[in-house]
Amino acid sequence: MNDILQQLEGLVLGAVPTVLIFIFLYFAYRFLVFGPLTAVLAERRNRTEGAVERANAAIAAADAKSQEYEARLRAARSEIFRAREERLQQWAAERDRTLEIARQAARERVLAARAALDSQIATAKVQIEASVGQLAIQILKAILPTGAAQAEDLR
């Protein structure tokens, strides 16, 4: 058993420089490679996240702009429709005024024509009443040739 212990002691003593070199290399790796690599990866992650955040902010800004554009577009459309409705109402009012003026003018012309016809009728009645006697004589002469002399007597 002593033999084994002596061999183990030789192995342990031979492994001590290897362990020391391993520990030195571990700390050298941590200091020279792992630390800077971790810092570079952290910076890369920050830049990537920053770019993603900036992209998200740009997307949000674009969404806000598009919503603002759509709101302006809706407002412009409603303004156009309102102006169109006002214009249609104005045109309808002008048309109604023009129609009313035309109707009034037509009524006045009808009344004037009716008055003219009434005066012509009255004149015609007066003329007919004035010529009734002569017409009666002419009718009697046409119907009764012998009665023409009598018709002259009736006068």
Long-range contacts (C-beta under 8 A, 24 or more apart in sequence): none
